[in-house]
Amino acid sequence: MVEQNGKIVFRVQGKTACKALDGMYRCPMAKNLKNTMIPIVLVLAQLPESLIEERNVQLYEFRKYVKLFVVKAATTHMVHWDNPDLVINIIYKQFNF
């Protein structure tokens, strides 16, 4: 993490990010969740746009194993960091708080 324009931002090298995505694709955690009885709320990041296609591939695979309610968000992978109010509102709405 680094400070940029007065904000703390997550910074990772491209190779590291690609390896992480590759690892998630080859061994998806969705297989571990296939016996989950309740739907999962997935907040799907839409930034950077260059990763949308890969995220959609992973979403397709994830949906094979679990029931999902998907919310697309105009944020990076760090949704909870970029827009915590969005995450809170999704939780309240989904779970009727």
C-alpha positions as CSV (number, residue, x, y, z in Angstrom):
1,M,0.0,0.0,0.0
2,V,1.2,3.5,-0.8
3,E,0.0,7.0,-0.3
4,Q,-1.2,8.7,-3.5
5,N,-2.9,12.1,-3.6
6,G,-3.6,12.0,0.1
7,K,-5.2,8.6,0.0
8,I,-3.8,5.1,0.8
9,V,-4.0,2.9,-2.2
10,F,-3.3,-0.8,-2.8
11,R,-0.4,-1.3,-5.2
12,V,0.6,-4.7,-6.7
13,Q,2.8,-5.6,-9.7
14,G,1.0,-6.9,-12.8
15,K,2.8,-10.3,-12.6
16,T,1.6,-10.8,-9.0
17,A,-2.0,-9.9,-9.9
18,C,-1.9,-12.3,-12.9
19,K,-0.6,-15.1,-10.8
20,A,-3.2,-14.5,-8.1
21,L,-6.0,-14.6,-10.7
22,D,-4.5,-17.7,-12.3
23,G,-4.4,-19.5,-9.0
24,M,-8.0,-18.6,-8.2
25,Y,-9.0,-19.9,-11.6
26,R,-7.1,-23.2,-11.3
27,C,-8.3,-23.9,-7.8
28,P,-11.6,-22.0,-7.3
29,M,-12.8,-21.6,-3.8
30,A,-16.3,-22.1,-5.1
31,K,-15.7,-25.9,-4.9
32,N,-15.3,-25.6,-1.2
33,L,-18.6,-23.7,-0.9
34,K,-20.8,-26.1,-3.0
35,N,-22.6,-27.3,0.1
36,T,-23.5,-23.9,1.3
37,M,-27.3,-23.8,1.7
38,I,-27.8,-20.0,1.6
39,P,-27.2,-17.7,-1.3
40,I,-23.9,-15.8,-1.3
41,V,-23.8,-12.1,-2.0
42,L,-20.9,-11.3,-4.4
43,V,-19.9,-7.7,-4.9
44,L,-18.2,-7.8,-8.3
45,A,-15.6,-5.1,-8.9
46,Q,-15.7,-3.5,-12.3
47,L,-12.4,-1.6,-12.2
48,P,-10.0,-1.8,-13.8
49,E,-12.0,-2.5,-16.9
50,S,-9.2,-4.6,-18.3
51,L,-10.0,-7.3,-15.8
52,I,-13.8,-7.4,-16.4
53,E,-13.5,-10.3,-18.9
54,E,-11.5,-12.4,-16.5
55,R,-13.8,-11.7,-13.6
56,N,-16.8,-12.7,-15.7
57,V,-15.1,-16.1,-16.5
58,Q,-14.5,-16.6,-12.8
59,L,-18.1,-15.6,-12.1
60,Y,-19.4,-18.2,-14.6
61,E,-17.3,-20.9,-12.9
62,F,-18.3,-19.8,-9.4
63,R,-22.0,-20.0,-10.3
64,K,-21.6,-23.7,-11.1
65,Y,-21.1,-24.4,-7.5
66,V,-23.1,-21.9,-5.4
67,K,-26.2,-19.8,-5.4
68,L,-25.2,-16.2,-6.0
69,F,-26.7,-12.8,-5.8
70,V,-24.3,-10.5,-7.8
71,V,-24.0,-6.8,-7.3
72,K,-21.7,-5.1,-9.8
73,A,-19.8,-2.2,-8.3
74,A,-17.7,0.6,-10.0
75,T,-14.8,-0.1,-7.7
76,T,-11.6,-2.1,-7.6
77,H,-11.2,-5.5,-6.0
78,M,-10.9,-3.7,-2.7
79,V,-14.6,-2.9,-2.7
80,H,-14.8,-2.7,1.1
81,W,-11.9,-0.2,1.1
82,D,-13.1,1.9,-2.0
83,N,-16.7,2.1,-1.0
84,P,-17.5,0.8,2.5
85,D,-21.0,2.4,2.4
86,L,-21.9,0.3,-0.6
87,V,-20.9,-2.9,1.2
88,I,-22.9,-1.9,4.3
89,N,-26.0,-1.0,2.2
90,I,-25.8,-4.4,0.4
91,I,-25.6,-6.3,3.7
92,Y,-28.6,-4.3,5.1
93,K,-30.7,-4.8,2.0
94,Q,-29.8,-8.5,1.5
95,F,-30.4,-9.5,5.1
96,N,-33.3,-7.1,5.9
97,F,-31.6,-5.3,8.8
